[in-house]
């Protein structure tokens, strides 16, 4: 018959005996793993004269043997800490705030009946661990902690940073264990465009739709230092339909890189003579956060 699942184990009794001149003292030492930390107790004590009663004194050596039985079980059923991974690497932007979390899995690889309740602490204040304690991990049971880095006060000039997460449980025979953190801080990008406005011209047709208007382009650049990364997106501020498309609508640019953005306008047949404007906003985490391109359509 196979043993029950370790996470279903609640209590287990171990029978002991100790010989004295009058005969044997017998008892059961119980381990209770139903809570977040194992509890040990001595019960069902039988003296050489029968079931223990209040008026039967327990000899000192027997008391010591009972205490030793608890110590033996604590040592025999000690948990073990297994970490995966044992190293994390973060790449963050200077001053941006919290990164996306990475996971650390803590597994109890001790013996059947052991219980692991580890705490996780960081050597650096800018490292956040949630939760900071994983309670009651039975044999072969795992818990997950999420680790993130707050780059609010981190500077690219001091990159890379190093930190350590200490995972410990005083009951584990291999406590403490450590997860190493390597943190690369990118410098800030800078959004730059070669123009700040584009102007399109259209003539009202005698009949039917407007003739196609030639597309125009502008150059978008990340003029930030090497190592920076601009993750940008473009949006219309007013949502006018005649600004038909712009491509690409989002992308990534490393420091010093550029790309062309193509803008297409197409007037609606009901539009009349006049000057129309829309703003195309390029935004992304950077030292200047956004750059606007004013799109003007002149219909005559």
Secondary structure, 3 states (H helix, E strand, C coil): CCCCCHHHCCEEEEEEEEEECCEEEEEEEEEECCCCCCEEEEEEEEECCEECCCCCCCCHHHHHHHHHHHHHHHHHCCCCEEEECCEEEEEEECCCCECCCEEEEEEECCCCCCEEEEEEEECCCCEEEECCEEEEEECCCEEEEEEEEECCCCCHHHCCEEEEEEEECCCCCCCCEEEEEEEEEECCCCEEECCCEEEEEECCCCCCCCCCCCCEEEEEEECCCCCCEEEEEEEECCCCCCEEEEECCEEEEECCCEEEEEEEECCCCCCCCEEEEEEEEEEECCCCCEEEEEEEEEEC
